[in-house]
């Protein structure tokens, strides 16, 4: 950071030095006209040209170093901002991702941050240059003739006024355009990830229409924003050219009247661009500054959005992790919707719990409370006797191995996916985890074995394959608590049984939560709970629940009933 | 199938050439008239602009020394009017180029997107989605500026150069040669640095795309990252990618920024040369009537500076061109991506499907030499229901994918009602197929929109009826705004079972002739599944259906069961037949029976 600050300061120093050299250059030209060309004293020409070239060279060198240092500083700034945003993003809870579209987030981290680069490298030095040039020109002009200067500068307030109006009206237009870009981004992203569904339902035309709507709107808004610039730009340009005209007529008249000499006029004319350029530039700079500010606002907004699940002040996590889990009077609501209602549950270390219940009964929400993907509304969740809220988040999550319903694999090698939680795991342990998940066999059959790259989200793999890789990933972590959320739904029963046997025979048996719809997945569990509308309605072992003749019994009969008839037949 | 991940650059196979760059002219051609008009307006503005030094020269050389104040003022006013006319012409040009530019990127994006709709699963499955997104959004946006303003400016700057050249020649041909002498120096710099510049900019574009891909994936997989407490490591990886991008960006920029100093130095050398030549070499040309015409020399110096202005700007444009080329080649690469599954020339629409499906010695390979289906043959009568069972990865999903021709068979043929799927239009085929995929994708929008995706002209009532049939109505009504509840990206917030039910309603609404269920009910609870099956029993009647499932209760009732193993049909027949033959299915079934016995014993024991 320190180094970068110096780069920026140096860059601005070169910027200033450059402007001074640039302003000095015409001085030499003035002398060439007055001292060489008018009196025809050509012997002075070479040394004067050399001087001029020297000044010019300094100017060029300053500009170059300013640009390079500016780029370096800007790149460092952009790097830092992106890095900080990324870090923040990884801390955000699922709640954040549910309310922020990914297209919008990506936009903020890419396009908006690019404006910071543009601002540092281009807009800032131009502002510095503009102000300096105006001051320098002012000083030089005043030193020659104050009346002349006053007349010339009379038009500048008008220019400033128009620039201010431009600033005010252009910003909302740019904000609209970038908002629309986010929408467009989201439509395209969804189309890419949903490409299978699009094709299955032959909705290419529909998708095209949906896209065209946003695409055309983006075009319209972009044109609108640019047109605002076109409305004010010509006015600013006209004011700038009035200045040149004043220079020529007032200056010419004054020479004619003998108030200034020819060389002085020549200097004025040569320095005219020092006045003109800022006047013309001001529009563009105001424009770009507004865009930068609009982007800054977005980036800041993203950065300062506090994660709703944060680390506690002090980490009270117990030294040894055993895996005892307890839910005490736990309720969870999303807005007005009550998902869990006063759940009490105690699981001893090493036990296996099966969780069943109708679709949407709160099964996933219940287990999500353990690694704090969401926080309880009421009650508390304890891991090894300590409230999960008192754990350092990373520490807590290190103790929980997890597979999710919606399997997410990264577009990386199978091996990298399995070692996701423990990056430096030995290959033989990777294979062992894969074997427990019964994934080793099919992984070896893949073209590059463990080095095969899988598509994003694991597309191209079958549901069962994805589930088993995700299971291997959770097992490889070797955590005291293991949560299997619908992990074997796409795996055949034989394989499932093999997996369960392997899991049970692991050296360190994890406290395991199994969410499933199949009785066969949970029947061997130490405890089975049935959730309905966020409440535990049945609880016990397989045989206890069978006697109970409730939901579990009915499900069992539905799934196996037909076969039972055959057994008895 | 070459797969790509976030940190592998997508290298180009063919080197970029001008031929490819010319392709972007297709987009410009559509706006030929506007572009011509813009050029015309600009040309006029430039021509008029060249008069300015002339006016200044008259005023300085003639009117001021002669103290003709009236002329000074009137020429000043004339000068102002001239400037205003120039501004008006410039505004016309800007307005056109903004419109054309925006239209052009809209067109390019449309083409890219349209092509994306035609690309097969294999394209999407083999690279991070963030990389595709980057091309459609960021790259297209990046080429916009060059293709519009850049290109117009480049041509204008060239024109500008020639105008100035003309004026210079009119003023002094000898001095013009002096001005032109600096040009080769500048060209040498460009030629020497070009290959490196191009390379750096290409690599930078790659790195940028890698970075965005990684970002996108991390946003989508943030939960997994958190669950595995891997934030720090991913921060590190991302920083590494950012660092690479920065590295190549700066490399390119160091060379790019060298362009201006080169030209600025040459410009000054030329200027000095002009003075020297004016004072010593061609002094006779400047002495008119005994006085030295320094106005003429000043004008020449001004022309020279003006001549080098366009060259400097062309240098900047050249940097931009190199960037644009790096992006354009990516865009064209996407547009050139072959469409793996497309309508054949002369493909005909398949008439309303009755449901007779035939696989004739079908061989299928995703990857050359690795057959997934090994010459599979079977016949399905209209109305028959087929269950596919077998180990994961045996080829069940592949059979199903071939039915909708999501992939082309490698050898053999798949026919429906005697029509080879290879020779029918994809739309007419897929419209009649109802496929429920393993992944139930939910779009952002309302639940109603998501169901209606199955049939766009369905009324609300029809959508609700479909939801009722699959017993999704109940949970949907419990949601905040019922059917009008906004779903989040990918259906976040809905359980897997709920997503499958919505998906089911969607498929049902599409009223397919052939129904395909690929592990479509795995996350739905058994009670609901039972109800769903009753609900769709009527639908299934008389329609061919293919079902992949692991719950044997779902499978048993099908007319025929095929046991797939290692890309071949190991057994087929009805449940009773397969049980009698005591093969693989029997084994599978009996193993479940074992479990059942376990349950019964447990029951007996308790």
Boltz contact constraints between the chains, C-beta under 6 A:
constraints:
  - contact:
      token1: [A, 37]
      token2: [B, 294]
      max_distance: 6.0
  - contact:
      token1: [A, 40]
      token2: [B, 292]
      max_distance: 6.0
  - contact:
      token1: [A, 42]
      token2: [B, 279]
      max_distance: 6.0
  - contact:
      token1: [A, 45]
      token2: [B, 279]
      max_distance: 6.0
  - contact:
      token1: [A, 49]
      token2: [B, 272]
      max_distance: 6.0
  - contact:
      token1: [A, 49]
      token2: [B, 275]
      max_distance: 6.0
  - contact:
      token1: [A, 53]
      token2: [B, 268]
      max_distance: 6.0
  - contact:
      token1: [A, 53]
      token2: [B, 272]
      max_distance: 6.0
  - contact:
      token1: [A, 56]
      token2: [B, 268]
      max_distance: 6.0
  - contact:
      token1: [A, 60]
      token2: [B, 261]
      max_distance: 6.0
  - contact:
      token1: [A, 60]
      token2: [B, 264]
      max_distance: 6.0
  - contact:
      token1: [A, 64]
      token2: [B, 261]
      max_distance: 6.0
  - contact:
      token1: [A, 67]
      token2: [B, 257]
      max_distance: 6.0
  - contact:
      token1: [A, 71]
      token2: [B, 253]
      max_distance: 6.0
  - contact:
      token1: [A, 75]
      token2: [B, 246]
      max_distance: 6.0
  - contact:
      token1: [A, 79]
      token2: [B, 242]
      max_distance: 6.0
  - contact:
      token1: [A, 79]
      token2: [B, 246]
      max_distance: 6.0
  - contact:
      token1: [A, 82]
      token2: [B, 242]
      max_distance: 6.0
  - contact:
      token1: [A, 83]
      token2: [B, 239]
      max_distance: 6.0
  - contact:
      token1: [A, 86]
      token2: [B, 238]
      max_distance: 6.0
  - contact:
      token1: [A, 87]
      token2: [B, 235]
      max_distance: 6.0
  - contact:
      token1: [A, 90]
      token2: [B, 225]
      max_distance: 6.0
  - contact:
      token1: [A, 90]
      token2: [B, 231]
      max_distance: 6.0
  - contact:
      token1: [A, 94]
      token2: [B, 223]
      max_distance: 6.0
  - contact:
      token1: [A, 98]
      token2: [B, 488]
      max_distance: 6.0
  - contact:
      token1: [A, 98]
      token2: [B, 492]
      max_distance: 6.0
  - contact:
      token1: [A, 98]
      token2: [B, 493]
      max_distance: 6.0
  - contact:
      token1: [A, 102]
      token2: [B, 219]
      max_distance: 6.0
  - contact:
      token1: [A, 105]
      token2: [B, 219]
      max_distance: 6.0
  - contact:
      token1: [A, 106]
      token2: [B, 216]
      max_distance: 6.0
  - contact:
      token1: [A, 109]
      token2: [B, 215]
      max_distance: 6.0
  - contact:
      token1: [A, 110]
      token2: [B, 212]
      max_distance: 6.0
  - contact:
      token1: [A, 185]
      token2: [B, 137]
      max_distance: 6.0
  - contact:
      token1: [A, 188]
      token2: [B, 136]
      max_distance: 6.0
  - contact:
      token1: [A, 189]
      token2: [B, 133]
      max_distance: 6.0
  - contact:
      token1: [A, 190]
      token2: [B, 443]
      max_distance: 6.0
  - contact:
      token1: [A, 192]
      token2: [B, 129]
      max_distance: 6.0
  - contact:
      token1: [A, 192]
      token2: [B, 132]
      max_distance: 6.0
  - contact:
      token1: [A, 193]
      token2: [B, 129]
      max_distance: 6.0
  - contact:
      token1: [A, 194]
      token2: [B, 441]
      max_distance: 6.0
  - contact:
      token1: [A, 195]
      token2: [B, 124]
      max_distance: 6.0
  - contact:
      token1: [A, 196]
      token2: [B, 437]
      max_distance: 6.0
  - contact:
      token1: [A, 197]
      token2: [B, 441]
      max_distance: 6.0
  - contact:
      token1: [A, 200]
      token2: [B, 435]
      max_distance: 6.0
  - contact:
      token1: [A, 202]
      token2: [B, 427]
      max_distance: 6.0
  - contact:
      token1: [A, 202]
      token2: [B, 430]
      max_distance: 6.0
  - contact:
      token1: [A, 202]
      token2: [B, 431]
      max_distance: 6.0
  - contact:
      token1: [A, 204]
      token2: [B, 117]
      max_distance: 6.0
  - contact:
      token1: [A, 211]
      token2: [B, 113]
      max_distance: 6.0
  - contact:
      token1: [A, 215]
      token2: [B, 106]
      max_distance: 6.0
  - contact:
      token1: [A, 215]
      token2: [B, 109]
      max_distance: 6.0
  - contact:
      token1: [A, 219]
      token2: [B, 102]
      max_distance: 6.0
  - contact:
      token1: [A, 219]
      token2: [B, 106]
      max_distance: 6.0
  - contact:
      token1: [A, 222]
      token2: [B, 102]
      max_distance: 6.0
  - contact:
      token1: [A, 223]
      token2: [B, 98]
      max_distance: 6.0
  - contact:
      token1: [A, 223]
      token2: [B, 102]
      max_distance: 6.0
  - contact:
      token1: [A, 226]
      token2: [B, 98]
      max_distance: 6.0
  - contact:
      token1: [A, 230]
      token2: [B, 94]
      max_distance: 6.0
  - contact:
      token1: [A, 230]
      token2: [B, 95]
      max_distance: 6.0
  - contact:
      token1: [A, 234]
      token2: [B, 87]
      max_distance: 6.0
  - contact:
      token1: [A, 234]
      token2: [B, 91]
      max_distance: 6.0
  - contact:
      token1: [A, 237]
      token2: [B, 87]
      max_distance: 6.0
  - contact:
      token1: [A, 238]
      token2: [B, 84]
      max_distance: 6.0
  - contact:
      token1: [A, 238]
      token2: [B, 87]
      max_distance: 6.0
  - contact:
      token1: [A, 241]
      token2: [B, 83]
      max_distance: 6.0
  - contact:
      token1: [A, 245]
      token2: [B, 76]
      max_distance: 6.0
  - contact:
      token1: [A, 245]
      token2: [B, 79]
      max_distance: 6.0
  - contact:
      token1: [A, 245]
      token2: [B, 80]
      max_distance: 6.0
  - contact:
      token1: [A, 248]
      token2: [B, 59]
      max_distance: 6.0
  - contact:
      token1: [A, 248]
      token2: [B, 76]
      max_distance: 6.0
  - contact:
      token1: [A, 249]
      token2: [B, 72]
      max_distance: 6.0
  - contact:
      token1: [A, 249]
      token2: [B, 73]
      max_distance: 6.0
  - contact:
      token1: [A, 249]
      token2: [B, 76]
      max_distance: 6.0
  - contact:
      token1: [A, 252]
      token2: [B, 59]
      max_distance: 6.0
  - contact:
      token1: [A, 252]
      token2: [B, 64]
      max_distance: 6.0
  - contact:
      token1: [A, 252]
      token2: [B, 72]
      max_distance: 6.0
  - contact:
      token1: [A, 253]
      token2: [B, 69]
      max_distance: 6.0
  - contact:
      token1: [A, 253]
      token2: [B, 72]
      max_distance: 6.0
  - contact:
      token1: [A, 255]
      token2: [B, 64]
      max_distance: 6.0
  - contact:
      token1: [A, 256]
      token2: [B, 64]
      max_distance: 6.0
  - contact:
      token1: [A, 256]
      token2: [B, 67]
      max_distance: 6.0
  - contact:
      token1: [A, 256]
      token2: [B, 69]
      max_distance: 6.0
  - contact:
      token1: [A, 358]
      token2: [B, 525]
      max_distance: 6.0
  - contact:
      token1: [A, 359]
      token2: [B, 495]
      max_distance: 6.0
  - contact:
      token1: [A, 359]
      token2: [B, 497]
      max_distance: 6.0
  - contact:
      token1: [A, 359]
      token2: [B, 498]
      max_distance: 6.0
  - contact:
      token1: [A, 359]
      token2: [B, 524]
      max_distance: 6.0
  - contact:
      token1: [A, 359]
      token2: [B, 525]
      max_distance: 6.0
  - contact:
      token1: [A, 359]
      token2: [B, 528]
      max_distance: 6.0
  - contact:
      token1: [A, 360]
      token2: [B, 475]
      max_distance: 6.0
  - contact:
      token1: [A, 360]
      token2: [B, 495]
      max_distance: 6.0
  - contact:
      token1: [A, 360]
      token2: [B, 498]
      max_distance: 6.0
  - contact:
      token1: [A, 371]
      token2: [B, 227]
      max_distance: 6.0
  - contact:
      token1: [A, 394]
      token2: [B, 229]
      max_distance: 6.0
  - contact:
      token1: [A, 397]
      token2: [B, 229]
      max_distance: 6.0
  - contact:
      token1: [A, 398]
      token2: [B, 229]
      max_distance: 6.0
  - contact:
      token1: [A, 402]
      token2: [B, 227]
      max_distance: 6.0
  - contact:
      token1: [A, 405]
      token2: [B, 496]
      max_distance: 6.0
  - contact:
      token1: [A, 408]
      token2: [B, 221]
      max_distance: 6.0
  - contact:
      token1: [A, 408]
      token2: [B, 224]
      max_distance: 6.0
  - contact:
      token1: [A, 410]
      token2: [B, 217]
      max_distance: 6.0
  - contact:
      token1: [A, 411]
      token2: [B, 5]
      max_distance: 6.0
  - contact:
      token1: [A, 411]
      token2: [B, 128]
      max_distance: 6.0
  - contact:
      token1: [A, 412]
      token2: [B, 5]
      max_distance: 6.0
  - contact:
      token1: [A, 420]
      token2: [B, 228]
      max_distance: 6.0
  - contact:
      token1: [A, 421]
      token2: [B, 228]
      max_distance: 6.0
  - contact:
      token1: [A, 423]
      token2: [B, 233]
      max_distance: 6.0
  - contact:
      token1: [A, 442]
      token2: [B, 393]
      max_distance: 6.0
  - contact:
      token1: [A, 447]
      token2: [B, 367]
      max_distance: 6.0
  - contact:
      token1: [A, 453]
      token2: [B, 3]
      max_distance: 6.0
  - contact:
      token1: [A, 453]
      token2: [B, 5]
      max_distance: 6.0
  - contact:
      token1: [A, 455]
      token2: [B, 125]
      max_distance: 6.0
  - contact:
      token1: [A, 456]
      token2: [B, 128]
      max_distance: 6.0
  - contact:
      token1: [A, 456]
      token2: [B, 129]
      max_distance: 6.0
  - contact:
      token1: [A, 459]
      token2: [B, 125]
      max_distance: 6.0
  - contact:
      token1: [A, 460]
      token2: [B, 125]
      max_distance: 6.0
  - contact:
      token1: [A, 462]
      token2: [B, 392]
      max_distance: 6.0
  - contact:
      token1: [A, 462]
      token2: [B, 393]
      max_distance: 6.0
  - contact:
      token1: [A, 462]
      token2: [B, 397]
      max_distance: 6.0
  - contact:
      token1: [A, 463]
      token2: [B, 438]
      max_distance: 6.0
  - contact:
      token1: [A, 463]
      token2: [B, 519]
      max_distance: 6.0
  - contact:
      token1: [A, 464]
      token2: [B, 392]
      max_distance: 6.0
  - contact:
      token1: [A, 465]
      token2: [B, 392]
      max_distance: 6.0
  - contact:
      token1: [A, 465]
      token2: [B, 393]
      max_distance: 6.0
  - contact:
      token1: [A, 486]
      token2: [B, 496]
      max_distance: 6.0
  - contact:
      token1: [A, 486]
      token2: [B, 523]
      max_distance: 6.0
  - contact:
      token1: [A, 489]
      token2: [B, 522]
      max_distance: 6.0
  - contact:
      token1: [A, 489]
      token2: [B, 523]
      max_distance: 6.0
  - contact:
      token1: [A, 490]
      token2: [B, 519]
      max_distance: 6.0
  - contact:
      token1: [A, 490]
      token2: [B, 522]
      max_distance: 6.0
  - contact:
      token1: [A, 492]
      token2: [B, 550]
      max_distance: 6.0
  - contact:
      token1: [A, 493]
      token2: [B, 592]
      max_distance: 6.0
  - contact:
      token1: [A, 494]
      token2: [B, 591]
      max_distance: 6.0
  - contact:
      token1: [A, 517]
      token2: [B, 525]
      max_distance: 6.0
  - contact:
      token1: [A, 520]
      token2: [B, 595]
      max_distance: 6.0
  - contact:
      token1: [A, 542]
      token2: [B, 602]
      max_distance: 6.0
  - contact:
      token1: [A, 543]
      token2: [B, 602]
      max_distance: 6.0
  - contact:
      token1: [A, 543]
      token2: [B, 606]
      max_distance: 6.0
  - contact:
      token1: [A, 546]
      token2: [B, 603]
      max_distance: 6.0
  - contact:
      token1: [A, 547]
      token2: [B, 606]
      max_distance: 6.0
  - contact:
      token1: [A, 555]
      token2: [B, 526]
      max_distance: 6.0
  - contact:
      token1: [A, 558]
      token2: [B, 526]
      max_distance: 6.0
  - contact:
      token1: [A, 558]
      token2: [B, 530]
      max_distance: 6.0
  - contact:
      token1: [A, 559]
      token2: [B, 526]
      max_distance: 6.0
  - contact:
      token1: [A, 559]
      token2: [B, 553]
      max_distance: 6.0
  - contact:
      token1: [A, 560]
      token2: [B, 596]
      max_distance: 6.0
  - contact:
      token1: [A, 562]
      token2: [B, 553]
      max_distance: 6.0
  - contact:
      token1: [A, 563]
      token2: [B, 596]
      max_distance: 6.0
